[in-house]
Every structure is written in C-alpha cells, then in structure tokens.
C-alpha cells in the first residue's frame, strides 16, 4: 500500500522558531546584529524604513526552500519580503 502525500513531500515547512540574525541594520549608533527567531526577525524587518530594508541581511540557522527553489540560508533586502509573505497568522 502506498502512502499518500499532498504538496511537495521534499519541502519541509518553514521553522519560524529557528535562530537567525538580522544584520546591516543600524541600532542606535552601532550595527550589532540582532539574534532572534525567524518570525520575530521578519516582523522586525517589516517595520524598518525602506533604506534599512534594502540593506538588511537575514542569516538563518539552516536553509529553507521557497517554491521548490534552491535551499537558502541568507536573504538580502527585498528577498526577505518573500519570507514575510509566508508569515504565520
């Protein structure tokens, strides 16, 4: 008997609790990376002004695959918006 699957069985869901760092974002008079979980970092990115959004770098603890593409562990500027569109409600 075969086991039924729906969607892409090789693409695990995004682990929104994994550790990430949000980099290249000025915090006061320094640019210390913020280390937090993926969901909090993406939500923080959404609140940035456009110039900071464009410069931001999000480094993930482990890669994620979006839309069957190549697994990525770094997202830069506007590419972070691809993750934001998938945030849990």
C-alpha positions in Angstrom: 0.0 0.0 0.0 1.4 3.4 -1.0 1.3 6.4 1.4 -0.5 9.5 0.0 1.2 12.9 0.1 0.0 16.3 -0.7 2.2 19.1 -1.9 5.9 18.8 -2.1 7.0 16.0 0.2 10.6 17.1 0.0 10.0 20.7 1.1 9.5 20.9 4.9 7.6 23.8 6.3 9.5 26.8 7.5 10.6 26.6 11.1 9.7 30.1 12.3 11.4 29.4 15.7 14.9 28.7 14.3 17.6 31.1 15.2 18.5 33.9 12.8 20.5 37.1 12.8 19.2 40.3 11.2 22.3 42.2 10.1 23.2 45.6 8.5 20.5 47.4 10.4 21.6 50.4 12.5 20.6 50.2 16.1 21.4 53.5 17.7 25.0 54.3 16.8 26.0 50.7 16.1 25.2 47.9 13.6 25.2 45.0 16.0 23.3 42.0 14.5 20.1 41.1 16.2 19.9 37.4 17.0 16.3 36.2 17.4 13.9 33.7 15.8 12.9 33.8 12.2 9.4 35.0 12.8 10.5 37.9 15.1 13.3 39.0 12.7 11.0 39.1 9.6 8.4 41.0 11.6 11.1 43.5 12.7 12.3 43.8 9.1 8.7 44.7 8.1 8.8 47.7 10.4 12.0 49.2 9.0 12.2 52.2 6.7 12.8 51.3 3.1 16.5 52.2 3.1 17.2 49.8 6.0 15.0 47.1 4.5 17.1 47.2 1.3 20.4 47.0 3.2 19.3 44.3 5.7 20.7 40.7 5.6 18.9 37.8 7.3 21.1 34.8 8.1 19.3 31.6 9.0 20.5 28.8 11.3 19.7 26.4 8.5 18.4 26.7 4.9 14.8 26.9 3.8 13.4 26.2 0.4 10.8 28.5 -1.1 8.6 27.5 -4.0 10.8 24.5 -4.8 13.9 26.5 -5.4 17.4 26.2 -4.1 17.7 26.0 -0.3 18.8 29.4 1.0 20.3 30.4 4.4 20.8 34.1 3.6 18.1 36.6 2.4 19.1 40.1 1.4 16.9 43.2 1.4 13.7 42.7 -0.7 14.2 38.9 -0.8 13.2 39.0 2.9 9.7 40.0 1.7 9.4 36.5 0.2 9.6 35.2 3.7 7.3 37.9 5.0 4.5 36.8 2.7 4.6 33.4 4.4 4.5 34.5 8.0 2.1 32.6 10.2 -1.1 34.5 11.0 
